[in-house]
Amino acid sequence: MLKMEFHRIGKRPVFWFILIVGILLALIPVIQIWPESLSKEDYAMYPMSPYVGWMHFVGETYLIYTLVFPLLASLAYSDTYAEDYNTGLIKNILTRIEKKKYLLNRFFINFFIGGLVSVFPLVINFMGVMTAFPLIENNYYFGMLVVVNGSFLPELYYEHPFLYIILRLIIIFLFGGVLASIGLAFSTIVKNRYIVLIVPLLFVTALDVLLNAFGQLSLTRIFLGNVEVGWLLFVYLSIGILGSSILYFYLGDKHETI
């Protein structure tokens, strides 16, 4: 089934569209900071390196990226359960494998694809900046002040910057996977594919507004911002993974499909 699913992903135009959008979001900041296009004022941030020029910190397209992030996570694959159900394909699949295995494979593939397309622009951007600037050691006092006290793990950033980048990518990957899972779980309730795809965006927007109203950090700032978050990050991840998986497996297994 896994081979069939990955083949199916490759034939989805929306998957390639999302990758193209991700490439554009990633490469526009690279072009903007390319050495030949810099002015004298831009040298205030030198010595420049990918650790400083990463779009997560200074990219002008990063705001767009954060706004469309829930859609990036959900569009690629979250509607496949609803698609299988509406087309009757699920009945054909379940004649060959057990329903629990089908649900399990669908959940993990969706989580992986949602996380992958979510971090794709950040990975491409970092690699793009590496083609223009060397991976030099960070220096807090010499034009590399992008992670300060009150930011996300400043000690790790200045002592082990590459591990910092990897950790940020893992966290964002998991956040994307959770949002994709929320869309997939909702597809067991509503079979309209288009509604399923925008549910993660509506969920994040509503929760951000609610948290801001109570003076708390929004989900977007916790997972995509450069702020100190502590245990909240892991609490929200745990709730998201457990909540979406329990809802999906319970309602998915409960539905009569054959």
Backbone bond lengths (Angstrom), bond angles and torsions (degrees), N, CA, C in turn:
res aa  C-N    CA-C-N  psi(-1)  N-CA   C-N-CA  omega(-1)  CA-C   N-CA-C  phi
1 M - - - 1.465 - - 1.521 111.69 -
2 L 1.336 117.01 -35.44 1.464 120.36 -178.32 1.516 111.40 -60.47
3 K 1.347 116.39 -43.28 1.455 120.34 179.15 1.519 110.80 -61.24
4 M 1.338 116.08 -40.98 1.459 120.95 179.30 1.524 110.85 -64.42
5 E 1.343 116.36 -40.38 1.454 120.17 -177.40 1.530 112.07 -67.84
6 F 1.320 117.25 -42.65 1.464 119.66 179.33 1.535 110.83 -68.43
7 H 1.321 116.59 -33.11 1.468 119.79 173.80 1.523 109.84 -65.24
8 R 1.311 115.84 -38.22 1.464 121.45 179.22 1.531 111.03 -65.57
9 I 1.318 115.99 -40.32 1.468 120.41 178.38 1.527 110.21 -60.49
10 G 1.332 116.01 -43.76 1.453 120.47 -178.57 1.519 113.78 -64.62
11 K 1.322 117.64 -19.79 1.455 121.22 -179.51 1.522 112.43 -96.18
12 R 1.328 117.28 2.25 1.470 120.40 179.62 1.529 109.90 -90.04
13 P 1.335 118.86 114.09 1.473 121.28 -179.26 1.524 112.87 -57.39
14 V 1.342 116.97 -34.77 1.465 119.81 -177.65 1.525 111.03 -64.61
15 F 1.331 117.65 -30.88 1.460 121.14 178.36 1.522 110.28 -63.52
16 W 1.331 117.68 -45.51 1.460 121.84 179.83 1.525 111.15 -71.22
17 F 1.324 116.62 -32.90 1.462 120.25 176.18 1.524 110.57 -62.84
18 I 1.338 116.23 -43.01 1.463 120.31 179.28 1.525 110.60 -63.61
19 L 1.325 117.06 -40.65 1.462 119.78 178.52 1.525 111.26 -63.58
20 I 1.328 117.23 -39.50 1.469 120.66 178.43 1.529 110.36 -64.76
21 V 1.332 116.55 -43.37 1.467 120.48 176.65 1.523 110.06 -60.23
22 G 1.333 116.00 -42.57 1.458 120.31 178.62 1.513 112.58 -61.52
23 I 1.323 116.49 -41.11 1.466 120.70 178.58 1.528 110.73 -63.41
24 L 1.326 117.15 -42.05 1.460 120.78 178.27 1.525 111.40 -63.07
25 L 1.338 116.50 -45.51 1.466 120.39 178.72 1.527 110.98 -61.74
26 A 1.326 116.14 -32.17 1.462 120.55 -177.10 1.514 113.20 -80.19
27 L 1.323 117.37 -39.83 1.461 120.61 -170.87 1.531 113.91 -88.04
28 I 1.322 117.89 -24.60 1.471 119.35 177.71 1.529 111.51 -58.43
29 P 1.354 119.32 -45.68 1.468 118.50 176.75 1.527 112.96 -64.41
30 V 1.328 117.45 -32.43 1.464 120.55 178.41 1.524 110.02 -63.74
31 I 1.314 116.19 -44.53 1.467 120.50 178.53 1.529 110.73 -61.87
32 Q 1.347 115.61 -37.95 1.457 119.86 -177.26 1.525 112.97 -68.23
33 I 1.331 117.01 -30.53 1.477 119.18 -178.59 1.525 112.14 -104.34
34 W 1.326 116.62 7.38 1.472 119.78 179.31 1.531 109.18 -57.53
35 P 1.333 118.25 135.28 1.477 121.02 -172.93 1.518 115.37 -48.74
36 E 1.305 119.04 -40.84 1.465 121.16 -176.80 1.524 113.05 -67.80
37 S 1.354 116.76 -19.01 1.464 119.11 -177.12 1.519 113.04 -102.33
38 L 1.343 117.80 5.76 1.456 120.98 -177.71 1.527 111.24 -81.71
39 S 1.331 115.54 147.97 1.459 121.51 174.17 1.524 109.09 -101.52
40 K 1.314 117.72 175.09 1.463 121.47 -179.76 1.521 111.40 -61.07
41 E 1.338 117.11 -35.19 1.454 120.20 -178.55 1.526 112.13 -65.26
42 D 1.329 116.66 -29.16 1.463 120.53 -177.80 1.522 112.64 -69.91
43 Y 1.316 117.95 -17.19 1.451 120.23 -176.78 1.518 112.52 -76.50
44 A 1.337 117.20 0.03 1.468 120.64 175.66 1.523 110.87 -63.62
45 M 1.333 116.88 -25.84 1.465 121.02 -178.44 1.528 112.28 -91.99
46 Y 1.307 118.42 3.20 1.465 120.24 -178.57 1.518 110.69 -78.37
47 P 1.345 117.37 148.03 1.467 126.31 9.86 1.529 112.35 -77.90
48 M 1.282 116.95 123.73 1.459 123.06 179.91 1.522 110.21 -74.95
49 S 1.329 115.42 145.54 1.463 121.90 174.65 1.526 107.24 -152.96
50 P 1.331 118.49 166.90 1.462 120.21 176.57 1.527 112.82 -59.18
51 Y 1.330 117.53 -26.17 1.457 120.31 178.78 1.525 111.70 -69.37
52 V 1.327 116.21 -24.99 1.470 121.43 179.51 1.523 111.20 -98.53
53 G 1.339 116.76 -37.43 1.461 121.14 -175.20 1.518 114.48 -89.48
54 W 1.325 118.13 3.90 1.475 121.75 179.40 1.524 109.48 -59.31
55 M 1.314 117.99 139.44 1.455 121.97 -176.04 1.520 112.46 -62.06
56 H 1.316 117.38 -21.66 1.466 120.45 176.50 1.528 110.99 -60.75
57 F 1.326 117.30 -26.33 1.457 121.89 -178.46 1.527 112.84 -102.21
58 V 1.336 117.31 -46.02 1.460 119.64 -169.52 1.528 113.95 -128.20
59 G 1.313 118.89 -3.30 1.460 120.25 -175.92 1.519 112.45 -65.60
60 E 1.333 116.54 130.72 1.456 120.60 -179.66 1.526 112.60 -71.77
61 T 1.317 117.99 -16.64 1.465 120.95 177.46 1.532 111.71 -92.08
62 Y 1.337 116.77 0.70 1.465 118.50 -175.16 1.522 111.64 -67.11
63 L 1.338 117.77 -33.82 1.464 120.35 177.42 1.519 110.60 -62.56
64 I 1.335 116.02 -42.32 1.471 119.61 176.45 1.519 109.79 -62.03
65 Y 1.328 115.55 -42.67 1.470 120.99 179.53 1.527 111.25 -58.27
66 T 1.330 117.57 -44.81 1.469 120.28 -179.47 1.524 111.74 -67.18
67 L 1.336 116.67 -33.83 1.464 120.18 -179.32 1.530 111.83 -69.56
68 V 1.334 116.28 -39.61 1.473 119.92 -176.86 1.529 111.93 -94.87
69 F 1.316 117.84 1.31 1.464 121.62 -175.71 1.528 112.86 -52.08
70 P 1.344 119.77 -48.39 1.475 118.81 179.83 1.520 112.82 -60.16
71 L 1.337 117.30 -33.18 1.459 119.90 178.17 1.525 111.30 -72.18
72 L 1.328 117.06 -39.21 1.459 119.92 176.20 1.528 110.18 -57.35
73 A 1.333 115.60 -40.94 1.461 120.39 -176.84 1.523 112.43 -70.45
74 S 1.319 117.54 -34.63 1.467 120.09 -171.95 1.524 114.59 -96.05
75 L 1.325 117.57 -32.71 1.468 120.02 -171.73 1.521 114.05 -62.45
76 A 1.327 116.35 -32.88 1.469 119.44 -171.97 1.520 113.19 -65.58
77 Y 1.360 117.53 -36.75 1.465 116.60 -168.22 1.534 114.88 -153.47
78 S 1.323 118.87 -9.35 1.470 120.58 -170.36 1.517 114.27 -66.29
79 D 1.319 117.73 -18.50 1.461 120.30 -177.16 1.523 112.99 -92.97
80 T 1.314 118.66 6.89 1.470 120.22 -172.69 1.531 112.84 -69.09
81 Y 1.348 117.15 -34.08 1.472 118.38 177.59 1.529 109.58 -64.38
82 A 1.344 116.00 -45.36 1.466 119.82 178.20 1.528 110.56 -62.93
83 E 1.328 116.57 -38.38 1.466 120.76 178.68 1.522 110.54 -64.35
84 D 1.322 117.25 -44.75 1.466 121.18 178.42 1.522 110.87 -61.50
85 Y 1.312 115.44 -41.56 1.468 120.94 -177.63 1.527 110.91 -67.97
86 N 1.319 116.96 -44.93 1.470 120.98 -176.03 1.529 112.31 -70.22
87 T 1.328 116.49 -35.29 1.472 120.05 -177.98 1.524 112.61 -86.61
88 G 1.323 117.01 -11.94 1.457 120.60 -176.99 1.516 113.35 83.56
89 L 1.340 117.32 3.06 1.463 120.85 -179.61 1.520 111.64 -62.43
90 I 1.328 116.19 -29.92 1.457 119.53 -178.16 1.535 111.13 -61.96
91 K 1.310 117.51 -32.43 1.467 120.59 179.08 1.524 110.57 -66.00
92 N 1.308 116.95 -38.98 1.457 121.38 177.93 1.524 110.99 -67.35
93 I 1.348 115.82 -41.93 1.471 120.19 -179.33 1.517 110.93 -64.52
94 L 1.342 116.34 -40.72 1.462 120.26 -175.09 1.522 113.40 -75.51
95 T 1.316 117.76 -5.21 1.462 119.43 171.92 1.522 110.98 -81.25
96 R 1.352 116.20 -11.85 1.467 120.72 -177.35 1.520 113.53 -111.62
97 I 1.338 117.79 -27.27 1.465 120.16 179.07 1.521 109.49 -135.30
98 E 1.326 115.96 161.26 1.458 120.64 177.97 1.521 110.45 -69.51
99 K 1.329 114.86 151.76 1.460 119.61 -177.11 1.524 111.66 -63.91
100 K 1.333 117.05 -39.55 1.463 120.54 -179.72 1.533 110.31 -61.82
101 K 1.326 116.76 -39.69 1.460 120.34 178.60 1.516 110.58 -67.77
102 Y 1.333 116.77 -39.48 1.464 120.88 177.35 1.530 110.22 -60.31
103 L 1.325 117.10 -47.75 1.462 121.61 -179.15 1.525 110.91 -63.41
104 L 1.331 116.02 -40.79 1.460 120.45 -179.12 1.526 111.00 -65.38
105 N 1.334 116.68 -47.06 1.463 120.13 178.64 1.522 111.65 -61.87
106 R 1.322 116.23 -43.00 1.459 120.57 -179.82 1.531 110.86 -62.06
107 F 1.323 116.73 -40.63 1.471 120.61 -178.01 1.527 111.33 -65.65
108 F 1.333 116.63 -49.08 1.466 119.54 -175.29 1.536 111.79 -71.53
109 I 1.325 117.81 -36.73 1.467 119.56 177.19 1.520 110.04 -65.59
110 N 1.321 116.31 -42.92 1.461 120.66 179.18 1.532 110.68 -63.07
111 F 1.332 116.76 -42.46 1.467 120.79 179.13 1.528 110.17 -62.04
112 F 1.326 116.26 -45.07 1.464 121.12 -178.68 1.523 111.60 -64.67
113 I 1.335 117.11 -46.35 1.462 120.52 -179.01 1.520 110.69 -66.15
114 G 1.334 117.18 -42.02 1.460 120.70 178.35 1.516 112.08 -60.37
115 G 1.336 116.42 -43.30 1.456 119.85 177.96 1.511 112.48 -69.09
116 L 1.331 116.69 -38.30 1.471 121.30 -177.52 1.524 111.79 -63.74
117 V 1.322 117.02 -50.75 1.469 118.93 -178.01 1.524 111.02 -69.38
118 S 1.329 117.23 -22.02 1.459 120.85 179.25 1.524 111.87 -71.21
119 V 1.337 117.19 -41.50 1.470 120.17 -178.16 1.524 112.22 -90.35
120 F 1.321 117.30 -9.97 1.462 121.24 -176.92 1.531 113.49 -52.03
121 P 1.352 119.44 -48.33 1.476 118.76 179.81 1.526 112.93 -61.56
122 L 1.327 117.84 -37.50 1.462 120.88 -179.21 1.526 111.24 -68.08
123 V 1.321 117.16 -39.17 1.465 120.79 178.47 1.526 110.68 -66.23
124 I 1.339 116.09 -46.52 1.465 120.48 179.82 1.523 110.33 -62.23
125 N 1.327 117.27 -40.85 1.459 120.57 -179.96 1.523 111.47 -64.07
126 F 1.320 116.79 -44.41 1.464 120.46 -179.78 1.534 110.45 -61.65
127 M 1.327 115.86 -42.97 1.459 119.77 178.26 1.528 110.96 -65.85
128 G 1.340 116.53 -36.31 1.443 120.28 178.32 1.518 112.41 -65.14
129 V 1.335 116.51 -43.01 1.461 120.72 178.36 1.525 110.11 -65.79
130 M 1.335 117.43 -31.98 1.467 121.30 177.64 1.525 111.88 -63.80
131 T 1.327 117.27 -27.17 1.468 119.27 178.44 1.527 111.87 -73.87
132 A 1.325 116.64 -16.30 1.469 120.40 -177.66 1.522 112.91 -106.26
133 F 1.346 117.43 -29.68 1.464 120.91 -174.86 1.526 110.42 -135.07
134 P 1.320 117.45 147.64 1.474 120.64 -179.27 1.528 111.77 -77.54
135 L 1.330 114.83 158.69 1.470 121.02 176.91 1.534 109.30 -83.37
136 I 1.316 115.93 72.95 1.465 119.46 -179.48 1.524 110.28 -85.45
137 E 1.323 115.43 160.12 1.461 121.65 -177.12 1.524 110.68 -66.64
138 N 1.330 115.84 138.80 1.461 120.26 178.48 1.519 111.41 -67.85
139 N 1.321 115.29 147.76 1.459 121.43 177.47 1.519 108.65 -137.67
140 Y 1.323 116.04 115.96 1.468 122.11 -176.18 1.525 111.86 -62.54
141 Y 1.335 117.10 -31.18 1.462 120.77 -171.95 1.529 113.73 -100.88
142 F 1.322 117.40 0.34 1.461 118.19 -174.23 1.528 111.24 -129.59
143 G 1.328 115.43 73.39 1.452 121.12 172.73 1.506 116.36 65.00
144 M 1.352 118.60 23.93 1.465 119.83 -179.27 1.527 109.64 -129.04
145 L 1.334 115.42 36.34 1.455 121.77 -172.74 1.524 110.21 -91.69
146 V 1.336 117.66 77.42 1.458 121.38 177.53 1.519 112.31 -113.74
147 V 1.319 117.11 -18.70 1.459 121.75 176.14 1.526 107.33 -122.05
148 V 1.327 116.79 111.98 1.457 122.16 -174.53 1.525 109.63 -118.66
149 N 1.311 116.45 -179.61 1.464 120.90 174.80 1.526 109.17 -59.17
150 G 1.317 115.94 132.88 1.452 120.72 -174.65 1.513 112.57 94.24
151 S 1.333 116.61 -4.53 1.463 121.62 174.66 1.527 109.47 -94.18
152 F 1.321 115.60 -177.00 1.457 120.72 -178.41 1.529 110.45 -77.81
153 L 1.317 117.52 111.66 1.460 125.58 174.61 1.530 114.02 43.48
154 P 1.323 118.41 64.24 1.473 120.09 -179.40 1.524 113.42 -62.22
155 E 1.352 117.81 -33.23 1.467 119.80 179.72 1.517 110.89 -62.36
156 L 1.337 116.48 -44.15 1.465 119.79 179.28 1.524 110.69 -65.62
157 Y 1.319 117.49 -38.21 1.461 121.29 -178.27 1.525 111.49 -61.03
158 Y 1.336 118.28 -43.20 1.466 120.58 -175.90 1.531 112.84 -85.44
159 E 1.327 117.61 -24.00 1.459 119.75 -179.89 1.528 112.27 -92.35
160 H 1.334 117.06 -38.88 1.468 121.81 -179.34 1.533 109.10 -138.13
161 P 1.328 117.57 72.60 1.470 120.74 -173.16 1.523 114.41 -60.91
162 F 1.345 117.50 -36.21 1.463 118.26 -178.72 1.526 110.91 -68.23
163 L 1.327 117.22 -37.98 1.470 120.53 175.56 1.523 110.34 -64.60
164 Y 1.328 115.75 -35.02 1.466 120.56 177.14 1.535 109.97 -60.98
165 I 1.328 116.61 -46.34 1.463 120.98 179.63 1.526 110.42 -61.69
166 I 1.324 116.81 -44.40 1.467 121.39 179.73 1.521 110.64 -61.34
167 L 1.329 117.01 -43.87 1.467 120.95 179.89 1.520 111.10 -63.19
168 R 1.337 116.53 -43.07 1.464 119.48 178.21 1.528 110.78 -61.31
169 L 1.328 116.98 -41.22 1.461 120.56 179.95 1.526 111.31 -65.75
170 I 1.324 116.93 -39.35 1.470 120.66 178.81 1.527 110.26 -63.34
171 I 1.328 116.52 -44.39 1.462 120.70 -179.44 1.530 110.67 -63.16
172 I 1.320 116.64 -44.58 1.466 120.41 -179.93 1.527 110.58 -68.14
173 F 1.340 116.83 -36.64 1.463 121.00 174.67 1.529 110.51 -58.57
174 L 1.326 117.02 -46.61 1.461 121.22 -179.83 1.524 111.40 -64.99
175 F 1.321 116.93 -39.39 1.461 120.68 178.14 1.521 110.48 -63.12
176 G 1.330 116.79 -43.75 1.458 120.38 176.49 1.518 111.89 -62.12
177 G 1.339 116.08 -40.64 1.456 120.16 177.69 1.516 112.60 -63.35
178 V 1.330 116.59 -39.34 1.467 121.25 178.48 1.530 110.60 -63.94
179 L 1.331 117.03 -45.30 1.459 119.96 -179.93 1.530 111.31 -64.29
180 A 1.331 116.53 -39.88 1.465 119.84 175.57 1.523 110.79 -62.29
181 S 1.325 116.99 -37.44 1.466 121.72 179.48 1.521 111.74 -68.68
182 I 1.335 116.39 -34.91 1.462 119.84 177.12 1.529 109.97 -63.67
183 G 1.325 116.42 -43.30 1.460 119.69 176.00 1.514 112.05 -61.89
184 L 1.328 116.65 -43.71 1.467 120.83 179.22 1.522 111.02 -63.26
185 A 1.338 117.17 -42.90 1.463 120.60 179.34 1.522 110.95 -63.00
186 F 1.319 116.82 -38.93 1.463 120.38 -179.66 1.527 111.40 -67.68
187 S 1.328 116.60 -24.92 1.465 119.93 -179.52 1.531 112.01 -68.82
188 T 1.332 117.53 -14.66 1.470 120.25 174.99 1.524 111.03 -78.77
189 I 1.326 116.67 -13.30 1.469 122.00 179.67 1.520 110.67 -102.12
190 V 1.334 116.17 -47.48 1.471 122.41 -178.63 1.523 108.27 -117.17
191 K 1.297 116.63 129.12 1.466 120.64 -176.31 1.530 113.30 -96.56
192 N 1.326 117.54 4.61 1.462 120.68 174.70 1.522 108.31 -77.85
193 R 1.328 117.07 114.01 1.466 122.16 -174.31 1.516 112.44 -60.40
194 Y 1.324 116.86 -37.98 1.467 120.01 -175.42 1.529 111.22 -70.22
195 I 1.315 116.26 -36.66 1.466 119.61 176.16 1.523 109.74 -66.21
196 V 1.324 116.15 -42.36 1.463 121.33 179.63 1.528 110.91 -57.33
197 L 1.321 116.93 -41.27 1.464 121.15 -175.48 1.529 113.14 -70.01
198 I 1.332 117.92 -28.64 1.467 119.26 -179.00 1.516 112.84 -95.40
199 V 1.335 118.17 -6.55 1.465 120.95 179.52 1.533 112.12 -56.75
200 P 1.355 120.21 -46.76 1.473 118.84 178.54 1.527 113.09 -58.33
201 L 1.340 117.24 -39.27 1.467 120.57 178.50 1.521 110.43 -64.37
202 L 1.332 117.18 -45.00 1.467 120.77 178.83 1.525 110.74 -64.91
203 F 1.321 116.47 -38.06 1.463 121.60 -179.75 1.524 110.81 -63.46
204 V 1.326 116.93 -48.86 1.466 120.88 -178.83 1.529 110.63 -65.53
205 T 1.326 116.77 -43.88 1.464 120.68 -179.56 1.523 111.45 -60.73
206 A 1.331 116.32 -47.30 1.459 120.66 -179.07 1.526 111.54 -64.25
207 L 1.328 116.50 -43.01 1.463 119.72 -178.64 1.529 111.29 -69.84
208 D 1.327 117.18 -35.64 1.474 120.68 176.27 1.525 110.68 -61.54
209 V 1.322 116.27 -45.82 1.468 120.83 179.58 1.523 110.20 -62.78
210 L 1.330 116.48 -43.25 1.464 120.90 -178.90 1.521 111.70 -64.65
211 L 1.317 116.74 -46.04 1.464 120.85 -179.80 1.529 111.29 -65.15
212 N 1.320 116.77 -40.81 1.466 120.42 177.70 1.519 111.37 -63.91
213 A 1.331 116.69 -36.41 1.461 120.87 179.83 1.523 111.60 -63.73
214 F 1.335 116.43 -29.05 1.466 120.89 179.46 1.533 111.91 -98.71
215 G 1.328 115.96 12.57 1.457 120.68 176.07 1.516 114.34 73.10
216 Q 1.333 117.22 23.96 1.463 121.96 -179.93 1.527 110.06 -105.77
217 L 1.324 115.73 161.09 1.461 120.35 175.84 1.523 110.09 -66.43
218 S 1.316 116.47 135.71 1.457 120.92 178.25 1.525 110.42 -74.74
219 L 1.327 115.93 162.32 1.472 120.18 176.73 1.526 110.94 -59.44
220 T 1.332 116.08 -41.04 1.454 120.17 -178.58 1.522 111.23 -61.00
221 R 1.330 117.77 -43.19 1.464 120.87 -179.73 1.524 110.96 -70.96
222 I 1.322 117.37 -36.72 1.463 120.81 -178.95 1.522 111.12 -63.49
223 F 1.336 116.44 -45.74 1.466 120.01 -173.63 1.528 113.91 -95.67
224 L 1.320 117.59 -27.23 1.461 120.04 -175.16 1.522 113.18 -116.97
225 G 1.311 117.81 -6.38 1.450 121.22 -179.99 1.518 112.61 -96.42
226 N 1.313 115.31 168.57 1.462 121.16 178.83 1.523 109.02 -101.23
227 V 1.336 115.28 68.94 1.466 121.08 -176.24 1.529 109.86 -130.72
228 E 1.322 115.30 158.39 1.460 120.67 176.43 1.514 108.99 -77.72
229 V 1.321 117.24 124.75 1.461 120.64 -173.25 1.525 113.97 -119.76
230 G 1.319 118.22 -30.50 1.463 120.94 179.56 1.523 112.75 64.46
231 W 1.326 114.95 -137.75 1.465 121.16 -173.28 1.524 113.51 -73.47
232 L 1.345 117.74 -17.34 1.462 120.26 -177.99 1.525 111.89 -57.39
233 L 1.308 116.51 -39.10 1.455 121.20 -177.89 1.528 110.93 -58.05
234 F 1.311 116.35 -46.82 1.470 120.53 -176.97 1.524 111.39 -73.38
235 V 1.330 117.11 -31.60 1.467 120.72 176.66 1.522 110.12 -64.57
236 Y 1.329 116.73 -48.13 1.463 120.29 -179.51 1.527 111.80 -65.30
237 L 1.330 116.90 -39.06 1.459 119.70 177.23 1.531 111.02 -62.50
238 S 1.318 116.82 -44.99 1.467 121.47 -179.26 1.521 111.04 -62.61
239 I 1.337 115.93 -45.35 1.466 119.93 179.29 1.529 110.13 -62.93
240 G 1.326 116.82 -42.99 1.460 120.69 -178.56 1.517 112.63 -64.21
241 I 1.339 116.31 -46.18 1.468 120.05 -178.39 1.522 111.05 -67.63
242 L 1.333 116.88 -48.17 1.459 120.51 -178.38 1.523 111.58 -67.31
243 G 1.328 116.35 -45.00 1.461 120.09 -177.62 1.520 112.47 -63.33
244 S 1.333 117.05 -47.92 1.462 119.91 -178.51 1.530 111.89 -67.70
245 S 1.324 117.00 -38.19 1.471 119.68 -179.00 1.523 111.47 -69.90
246 I 1.336 117.36 -41.91 1.467 120.33 179.54 1.526 110.39 -63.44
247 L 1.341 116.57 -45.67 1.469 120.26 179.63 1.522 110.95 -62.87
248 Y 1.318 116.51 -43.85 1.458 120.49 -177.67 1.526 111.84 -65.32
249 F 1.322 117.01 -49.28 1.469 119.74 -176.82 1.529 111.96 -69.70
250 Y 1.329 116.82 -35.89 1.475 119.50 -179.83 1.521 110.87 -67.72
251 L 1.338 116.82 -52.13 1.464 119.78 -177.49 1.521 111.34 -73.52
252 G 1.348 117.05 -35.11 1.453 119.29 178.65 1.516 112.56 -64.35
253 D 1.322 116.69 -40.87 1.461 120.98 179.62 1.521 111.72 -72.83
254 K 1.322 115.81 -27.23 1.464 120.90 -177.82 1.518 113.00 -75.13
255 H 1.344 116.86 -29.27 1.465 121.02 -177.38 1.527 111.10 -67.66
256 E 1.315 115.64 136.88 1.466 121.33 174.14 1.517 108.14 -86.47
257 T 1.308 117.48 119.99 1.471 120.51 -178.04 1.520 112.95 -117.47
258 I 1.308 117.43 -14.09 1.464 120.18 178.37 1.518 109.76 -127.95
